[in-house]
Amino acid sequence: MSELYHVSSSPHVRSKDTTGRIMLYVLIALLPATIFGIVNFGYRALVLILVTIASCVCSEWVYNRITHKKNTIKDLSAVVTGLLLALNLPATLPWWEALIGGVFAIIVVKMLFGGLGQNFMNPALGARCFLLIAFAADMTNFAIDSYSGATPLAAIRAGESVNTMDMLIGRIGGTIGETSVLCILLGAIILILLGVITLRIPGTYLVTFSLFMLIFGGHGLDMQYLVAELCGGGLMLGAFFMATDYVTSPITPGGQIIYGICLGVLTGLFRVFGANAEGVSFAIILSNLLVPIIEKITIPRAFGEIREVTKHE
């Protein structure tokens, strides 16, 4: 009878998926948006992608060597960070600024806080916001040979009409990876089918944002306006690939719903009342900071927990 009992430490339920395999799935899911970005913006997009990936991987390797820690570049998390950072950059950005962003993402946001699993915000978005502050003119310059006009979100804010079909396909200006909604959704479907993410966070995020824009956007029930807001900027890329980051998002189901609501409300506030027409990056980072509080109030109580009884009870 005793042979039926096996004593072991937790976790007792394990998955065959390793960190490296999950990161590989994310890279595969990002391929459609990456390939489209290179085709759409040319060799400059490819250069920035290679620079950010190389700078992230090298930064992590050098940091581990200096601090005498185990080499962690094989888990591919640095590659994912570099690719996500590149997809959030305009193709016109000087390569050396992209290199600085990669170093900042890994050293400052990730490794100084303990490495993978300890960072308090998404490293790629942290670096993007840093670059926006440090090199604002270059980070907001989307003028390239193919697209010299304003981005769709800027056009919407100026009261101009936009072509939503072009936004779906990706025939618009913007950052390298945010333009084609169809490619992003294809990658999202891959992540969902592989079980890497669920629809709880991105679904709540997009629904909350849609309701906010219908109420406060100033266009009433104009569906074309709503579709343009959903397809514009980095909303889709952020909702499916960055807001769902395992490390910086809640682990409890209820917490993920609250997290998605925070994301939708903050993005709506930034777009409607803020000075910038985008707002996704800052909304995700601010929500990342709220995750410890969200998890604290949504974590389920342990079964059989003993509560101290007072004399009056």
MARGU-828791 format. One record per residue (C-alpha): residue number from 0; residue in one letter; x negated, y, z. Coordinates in steps of 0.1 Angstrom, whole numbers, plus 2048, in hexadecimal, padded with zeros to 3 digits. Layout:
N
+-----+--------+-----+-----+-----+
: num : residu :   x :   y :   z :
+-----+--------+-----+-----+-----+
: NUM :      a :   X :   Y :   Z :
...
+-----+--------+-----+-----+-----+
! end
This chain:
313
+-----+--------+-----+-----+-----+
: num : residu :   x :   y :   z :
+-----+--------+-----+-----+-----+
:   0 :      m : 800 : 800 : 800 :
:   1 :      s : 7E4 : 818 : 808 :
:   2 :      e : 7D7 : 815 : 7E5 :
:   3 :      l : 7F5 : 829 : 7D9 :
:   4 :      y : 7E9 : 848 : 7EB :
:   5 :      h : 7CD : 85D : 7DC :
:   6 :      v : 7C1 : 87B : 7F1 :
:   7 :      s : 7B4 : 898 : 7DC :
:   8 :      s : 7B1 : 8BD : 7DE :
:   9 :      s : 7C9 : 8D4 : 7CA :
:  10 :      p : 7D2 : 8D9 : 7AF :
:  11 :      h : 7E4 : 8B8 : 7AC :
:  12 :      v : 7F3 : 8BF : 78A :
:  13 :      r : 7D8 : 8C7 : 76F :
:  14 :      s : 7DA : 8D1 : 74B :
:  15 :      k : 7C2 : 8C5 : 730 :
:  16 :      d : 7BF : 8E9 : 723 :
:  17 :      t : 79E : 8F9 : 72D :
:  18 :      t : 797 : 91F : 72D :
:  19 :      g : 783 : 91A : 70D :
:  20 :      r : 79F : 908 : 6FC :
:  21 :      i : 7B9 : 922 : 706 :
:  22 :      m : 7A2 : 93E : 6F9 :
:  23 :      l : 79D : 92B : 6D9 :
:  24 :      y : 7C3 : 929 : 6D5 :
:  25 :      v : 7C5 : 94F : 6DA :
:  26 :      l : 7A9 : 954 : 6C0 :
:  27 :      i : 7BC : 93F : 6A7 :
:  28 :      a : 7DC : 952 : 6AE :
:  29 :      l : 7CA : 973 : 6A8 :
:  30 :      l : 7BD : 968 : 686 :
:  31 :      p : 7DB : 974 : 671 :
:  32 :      a : 7D9 : 997 : 67F :
:  33 :      t : 7B3 : 997 : 67D :
:  34 :      i : 7B2 : 98C : 659 :
:  35 :      f : 7CD : 9A4 : 64F :
:  36 :      g : 7BA : 9C0 : 660 :
:  37 :      i : 79A : 9B8 : 64D :
:  38 :      v : 7AD : 9B7 : 62C :
:  39 :      n : 7C0 : 9D6 : 634 :
:  40 :      f : 7A3 : 9EC : 640 :
:  41 :      g : 786 : 9DC : 62F :
:  42 :      y : 762 : 9D6 : 63A :
:  43 :      r : 763 : 9F0 : 655 :
:  44 :      a : 77C : 9DB : 668 :
:  45 :      l : 767 : 9BC : 665 :
:  46 :      v : 748 : 9CF : 672 :
:  47 :      l : 75B : 9DC : 691 :
:  48 :      i : 768 : 9B9 : 698 :
:  49 :      l : 745 : 9AA : 696 :
:  50 :      v : 736 : 9C6 : 6AB :
:  51 :      t : 74F : 9C3 : 6C7 :
:  52 :      i : 74E : 99D : 6C9 :
:  53 :      a : 728 : 99E : 6C9 :
:  54 :      s : 726 : 9B9 : 6E3 :
:  55 :      c : 73E : 9A7 : 6FA :
:  56 :      v : 72D : 986 : 6F7 :
:  57 :      c : 70A : 994 : 6FB :
:  58 :      s : 715 : 9AA : 719 :
:  59 :      e : 723 : 98C : 72B :
:  60 :      w : 704 : 977 : 724 :
:  61 :      v : 6EC : 992 : 72F :
:  62 :      y : 700 : 999 : 74F :
:  63 :      n : 700 : 974 : 758 :
:  64 :      r : 6DB : 972 : 752 :
:  65 :      i : 6D3 : 991 : 767 :
:  66 :      t : 6E9 : 986 : 784 :
:  67 :      h : 6DE : 961 : 781 :
:  68 :      k : 701 : 955 : 77C :
:  69 :      k : 70E : 938 : 767 :
:  70 :      n : 710 : 93F : 742 :
:  71 :      t : 735 : 945 : 73A :
:  72 :      i : 735 : 94F : 716 :
:  73 :      k : 73F : 92B : 70B :
:  74 :      d : 762 : 931 : 719 :
:  75 :      l : 769 : 949 : 6FC :
:  76 :      s : 779 : 963 : 712 :
:  77 :      a : 75F : 97D : 707 :
:  78 :      v : 766 : 975 : 6E3 :
:  79 :      v : 78C : 97B : 6E9 :
:  80 :      t : 785 : 99B : 6FB :
:  81 :      g : 76F : 9A8 : 6DE :
:  82 :      l : 788 : 99E : 6C4 :
:  83 :      l : 7A5 : 9AE : 6D7 :
:  84 :      l : 791 : 9CE : 6DC :
:  85 :      a : 789 : 9D0 : 6B7 :
:  86 :      l : 7AD : 9CB : 6AD :
:  87 :      n : 7B6 : 9E9 : 6C3 :
:  88 :      l : 79D : A00 : 6B2 :
:  89 :      p : 7A0 : A15 : 693 :
:  90 :      a : 78B : A09 : 676 :
:  91 :      t : 77B : A2B : 673 :
:  92 :      l : 76B : A29 : 696 :
:  93 :      p : 745 : A2B : 695 :
:  94 :      w : 736 : A09 : 69C :
:  95 :      w : 721 : A15 : 6BA :
:  96 :      e : 740 : A21 : 6CC :
:  97 :      a : 750 : 9FF : 6C7 :
:  98 :      l : 730 : 9F0 : 6D6 :
:  99 :      i : 733 : A06 : 6F4 :
: 100 :      g : 757 : 9FB : 6F8 :
: 101 :      g : 74D : 9D6 : 6F8 :
: 102 :      v : 732 : 9DB : 712 :
: 103 :      f : 74B : 9EF : 728 :
: 104 :      a : 766 : 9D4 : 725 :
: 105 :      i : 74F : 9B8 : 730 :
: 106 :      i : 738 : 9C8 : 749 :
: 107 :      v : 74E : 9E2 : 75A :
: 108 :      v : 771 : 9D3 : 757 :
: 109 :      k : 769 : 9AE : 759 :
: 110 :      m : 747 : 9A4 : 767 :
: 111 :      l : 743 : 9BE : 783 :
: 112 :      f : 764 : 9B2 : 792 :
: 113 :      g : 759 : 98D : 792 :
: 114 :      g : 75E : 981 : 76E :
: 115 :      l : 77B : 96F : 75E :
: 116 :      g : 797 : 96B : 776 :
: 117 :      q : 78D : 989 : 78C :
: 118 :      n : 792 : 9A7 : 775 :
: 119 :      f : 7AE : 9BE : 77F :
: 120 :      m : 7B8 : 9CA : 75C :
: 121 :      n : 7B5 : 9BD : 739 :
: 122 :      p : 791 : 9C3 : 72F :
: 123 :      a : 799 : 9CB : 70A :
: 124 :      l : 7B3 : 9E5 : 713 :
: 125 :      g : 79D : 9F3 : 72F :
: 126 :      a : 782 : 9F9 : 715 :
: 127 :      r : 79B : A07 : 6FC :
: 128 :      c : 7A7 : A21 : 716 :
: 129 :      f : 783 : A29 : 71F :
: 130 :      l : 77B : A30 : 6FA :
: 131 :      l : 79B : A45 : 6F6 :
: 132 :      i : 78E : A5B : 713 :
: 133 :      a : 76A : A5C : 708 :
: 134 :      f : 76F : A5E : 6E2 :
: 135 :      a : 792 : A6C : 6DE :
: 136 :      a : 78D : A7B : 6BB :
: 137 :      d : 77E : A5B : 6AC :
: 138 :      m : 797 : A44 : 6BE :
: 139 :      t : 7B5 : A57 : 6AF :
: 140 :      n : 7A7 : A5A : 68C :
: 141 :      f : 7BA : A42 : 676 :
: 142 :      a : 7B3 : A53 : 655 :
: 143 :      i : 7A4 : A3A : 63D :
: 144 :      d : 7A3 : A36 : 617 :
: 145 :      s : 7C4 : A23 : 615 :
: 146 :      y : 7D7 : A36 : 630 :
: 147 :      s : 7D0 : A5B : 634 :
: 148 :      g : 7F1 : A66 : 644 :
: 149 :      a : 7FE : A65 : 667 :
: 150 :      t : 805 : A44 : 678 :
: 151 :      p : 829 : A39 : 67A :
: 152 :      l : 82D : A42 : 69F :
: 153 :      a : 81F : A65 : 699 :
: 154 :      a : 836 : A69 : 67B :
: 155 :      i : 854 : A5E : 690 :
: 156 :      r : 84B : A77 : 6AC :
: 157 :      a : 849 : A92 : 691 :
: 158 :      g : 86C : A8A : 686 :
: 159 :      e : 861 : A7A : 665 :
: 160 :      s : 870 : A5A : 656 :
: 161 :      v : 85B : A3A : 654 :
: 162 :      n : 85D : A1B : 640 :
: 163 :      t : 864 : 9FE : 658 :
: 164 :      m : 85D : 9E4 : 63D :
: 165 :      d : 83A : 9F2 : 639 :
: 166 :      m : 836 : 9F0 : 65F :
: 167 :      l : 841 : 9CB : 65F :
: 168 :      i : 829 : 9C2 : 644 :
: 169 :      g : 80C : 9D9 : 64F :
: 170 :      r : 809 : 9F2 : 633 :
: 171 :      i : 803 : A0E : 64C :
: 172 :      g : 7E7 : A1F : 65E :
: 173 :      g : 7DD : A16 : 682 :
: 174 :      t : 7C5 : A01 : 695 :
: 175 :      i : 7B6 : 9E2 : 684 :
: 176 :      g : 7CD : 9C8 : 693 :
: 177 :      e : 7EE : 9DA : 69B :
: 178 :      t : 7FB : 9E2 : 678 :
: 179 :      s : 80A : 9C1 : 66C :
: 180 :      v : 827 : 9B7 : 683 :
: 181 :      l : 82C : 997 : 66F :
: 182 :      c : 809 : 98B : 675 :
: 183 :      i : 80B : 993 : 69A :
: 184 :      l : 82C : 980 : 69D :
: 185 :      l : 81D : 963 : 68A :
: 186 :      g : 801 : 962 : 6A4 :
: 187 :      a : 81A : 965 : 6C0 :
: 188 :      i : 82D : 947 : 6B3 :
: 189 :      i : 80D : 933 : 6B3 :
: 190 :      l : 806 : 93C : 6D8 :
: 191 :      i : 82A : 933 : 6E1 :
: 192 :      l : 829 : 911 : 6CF :
: 193 :      l : 807 : 909 : 6DF :
: 194 :      g : 816 : 911 : 701 :
: 195 :      v : 7FC : 92C : 708 :
: 196 :      i : 817 : 947 : 70F :
: 197 :      t : 83D : 948 : 715 :
: 198 :      l : 856 : 962 : 70A :
: 199 :      r : 85C : 96E : 72E :
: 200 :      i : 844 : 98B : 72E :
: 201 :      p : 845 : 997 : 70A :
: 202 :      g : 86A : 991 : 707 :
: 203 :      t : 872 : 9A5 : 727 :
: 204 :      y : 859 : 9C0 : 71B :
: 205 :      l : 869 : 9C4 : 6F9 :
: 206 :      v : 88D : 9C3 : 705 :
: 207 :      t : 886 : 9DD : 721 :
: 208 :      f : 874 : 9F3 : 709 :
: 209 :      s : 890 : 9F1 : 6EF :
: 210 :      l : 8AA : 9FA : 709 :
: 211 :      f : 895 : A17 : 715 :
: 212 :      m : 891 : A25 : 6F2 :
: 213 :      l : 8B6 : A22 : 6EB :
: 214 :      i : 8BF : A35 : 70A :
: 215 :      f : 8A3 : A4F : 70B :
: 216 :      g : 895 : A4F : 6E8 :
: 217 :      g : 8AC : A6A : 6DC :
: 218 :      h : 8B8 : A57 : 6BD :
: 219 :      g : 8D6 : A45 : 6CD :
: 220 :      l : 8DD : A23 : 6BD :
: 221 :      d : 8C7 : A29 : 69E :
: 222 :      m : 8BA : A06 : 697 :
: 223 :      q : 8A1 : A11 : 67D :
: 224 :      y : 891 : A28 : 697 :
: 225 :      l : 890 : A0C : 6B1 :
: 226 :      v : 881 : 9F3 : 698 :
: 227 :      a : 867 : A0D : 68F :
: 228 :      e : 85E : A13 : 6B4 :
: 229 :      l : 85B : 9ED : 6B9 :
: 230 :      c : 845 : 9E8 : 69A :
: 231 :      g : 830 : A07 : 69F :
: 232 :      g : 80F : A0A : 6B2 :
: 233 :      g : 802 : 9ED : 6C7 :
: 234 :      l : 822 : 9E2 : 6D7 :
: 235 :      m : 825 : 9C0 : 6C7 :
: 236 :      l : 800 : 9B9 : 6CA :
: 237 :      g : 800 : 9C4 : 6EF :
: 238 :      a : 820 : 9B2 : 6F8 :
: 239 :      f : 815 : 98F : 6EB :
: 240 :      f : 7EF : 990 : 6EE :
: 241 :      m : 7E6 : 9A7 : 70B :
: 242 :      a : 803 : 9AB : 722 :
: 243 :      t : 803 : 984 : 725 :
: 244 :      d : 7DF : 982 : 730 :
: 245 :      y : 7DE : 967 : 74B :
: 246 :      v : 7C7 : 97A : 762 :
: 247 :      t : 7D8 : 99C : 762 :
: 248 :      s : 7FD : 991 : 761 :
: 249 :      p : 812 : 982 : 77D :
: 250 :      i : 814 : 95C : 781 :
: 251 :      t : 837 : 95B : 790 :
: 252 :      p : 855 : 95A : 779 :
: 253 :      g : 867 : 976 : 78B :
: 254 :      g : 847 : 98B : 78B :
: 255 :      q : 843 : 987 : 766 :
: 256 :      i : 866 : 995 : 761 :
: 257 :      i : 85F : 9B3 : 777 :
: 258 :      y : 83D : 9B7 : 766 :
: 259 :      g : 84E : 9B7 : 743 :
: 260 :      i : 867 : 9D1 : 74F :
: 261 :      c : 84B : 9E7 : 75C :
: 262 :      l : 839 : 9E4 : 73A :
: 263 :      g : 859 : 9EE : 727 :
: 264 :      v : 861 : A0C : 73D :
: 265 :      l : 83D : A19 : 73E :
: 266 :      t : 839 : A16 : 718 :
: 267 :      g : 85A : A28 : 712 :
: 268 :      l : 850 : A44 : 72A :
: 269 :      f : 82F : A49 : 719 :
: 270 :      r : 83E : A49 : 6F6 :
: 271 :      v : 85C : A5F : 6FD :
: 272 :      f : 84F : A77 : 717 :
: 273 :      g : 829 : A74 : 714 :
: 274 :      a : 811 : A88 : 6FF :
: 275 :      n : 806 : A69 : 6EB :
: 276 :      a : 81D : A56 : 6D3 :
: 277 :      e : 80F : A34 : 6DE :
: 278 :      g : 80C : A2B : 703 :
: 279 :      v : 80A : A05 : 701 :
: 280 :      s : 7E6 : A02 : 70E :
: 281 :      f : 7EC : A19 : 72C :
: 282 :      a : 80D : A08 : 734 :
: 283 :      i : 7FC : 9E5 : 735 :
: 284 :      i : 7DF : 9F1 : 74A :
: 285 :      l : 7F6 : A03 : 763 :
: 286 :      s : 80B : 9E3 : 765 :
: 287 :      n : 7EC : 9CF : 76B :
: 288 :      l : 7E5 : 9E3 : 78A :
: 289 :      l : 808 : 9DC : 797 :
: 290 :      v : 804 : 9B6 : 793 :
: 291 :      p : 7F8 : 9AF : 7B7 :
: 292 :      i : 816 : 9C1 : 7C5 :
: 293 :      i : 82E : 9B0 : 7AD :
: 294 :      e : 820 : 98E : 7B6 :
: 295 :      k : 822 : 996 : 7DB :
: 296 :      i : 847 : 99D : 7DA :
: 297 :      t : 850 : 981 : 7C2 :
: 298 :      i : 83B : 963 : 7CF :
: 299 :      p : 853 : 948 : 7DC :
: 300 :      r : 854 : 940 : 800 :
: 301 :      a : 844 : 91F : 80A :
: 302 :      f : 85D : 903 : 811 :
: 303 :      g : 860 : 8FC : 836 :
: 304 :      e : 850 : 91C : 841 :
: 305 :      i : 852 : 922 : 866 :
: 306 :      r : 860 : 943 : 871 :
: 307 :      e : 859 : 950 : 894 :
: 308 :      v : 879 : 952 : 8A9 :
: 309 :      t : 87D : 970 : 8C0 :
: 310 :      k : 88E : 96E : 8E2 :
: 311 :      h : 8AD : 980 : 8D5 :
: 312 :      e : 8B2 : 965 : 8BB :
+-----+--------+-----+-----+-----+
! end
